[in-house]
Amino acid sequence: MPKKTTNYVVTIADAINSNQNRQVVLQLPREEVRYLNQAEFKKFVADKCQVSAFKIHSIERFYK
């Protein structure tokens, strides 16, 4: 049985060029993120995107 996942759109701010942001779509397993608080979740997402947590501008759920 496949693991249940949730899709998120992460906006990463570019400090050098503030008018350009990157958007990344992440598919995260629900079991891993279910019990994380907001700060832990932001750090988890930053690690997955391989950026600093300070560069994360927004994290939104993405519905297909």
C-alpha positions as CSV (number, residue, x, y, z in Angstrom):
1,M,0.0,0.0,0.0
2,P,1.5,3.4,-1.0
3,K,2.3,5.9,1.7
4,K,0.0,8.9,1.9
5,T,1.6,12.1,0.9
6,T,0.8,15.8,0.9
7,N,1.9,18.3,-1.7
8,Y,3.3,21.7,-0.7
9,V,4.4,24.7,-2.8
10,V,7.4,26.3,-1.2
11,T,8.4,29.9,-2.2
12,I,12.1,30.5,-1.6
13,A,13.2,34.1,-1.5
14,D,16.5,35.1,-3.2
15,A,18.3,37.6,-1.0
16,I,20.5,38.9,-3.9
17,N,17.6,39.6,-6.3
18,S,14.6,40.2,-4.1
19,N,12.1,40.4,-7.0
20,Q,12.9,36.8,-8.1
21,N,11.6,34.0,-6.0
22,R,11.8,30.3,-6.7
23,Q,8.9,28.0,-6.2
24,V,9.4,24.3,-5.5
25,V,6.7,21.6,-5.3
26,L,7.4,19.1,-2.5
27,Q,5.6,15.8,-1.9
28,L,6.1,15.0,1.8
29,P,5.0,11.8,3.6
30,R,2.2,12.6,6.1
31,E,3.7,10.4,8.8
32,E,6.9,12.5,8.9
33,V,5.3,15.9,9.2
34,R,2.1,15.2,11.1
35,Y,3.4,16.0,14.6
36,L,5.9,18.8,13.8
37,N,5.2,22.3,15.1
38,Q,5.5,25.3,12.8
39,A,9.3,25.9,13.4
40,E,10.2,22.2,13.1
41,F,8.1,21.9,9.9
42,K,9.8,25.0,8.4
43,K,13.3,23.6,9.2
44,F,12.3,20.2,7.8
45,V,11.1,21.8,4.5
46,A,14.3,23.9,4.3
47,D,16.4,20.8,4.7
48,K,14.5,19.1,1.9
49,C,15.0,22.2,-0.3
50,Q,18.6,22.4,0.7
51,V,18.4,26.1,1.8
52,S,18.5,28.0,5.0
53,A,15.2,28.3,6.9
54,F,15.5,32.1,6.6
55,K,15.1,31.9,2.9
56,I,11.7,30.2,3.1
57,H,9.2,32.8,2.2
58,S,6.0,30.7,2.3
59,I,4.7,27.2,2.5
60,E,1.3,26.4,1.1
61,R,-0.6,23.2,0.6
62,F,-1.0,22.4,-3.0
63,Y,-4.2,20.7,-4.2
64,K,-4.3,19.0,-7.6
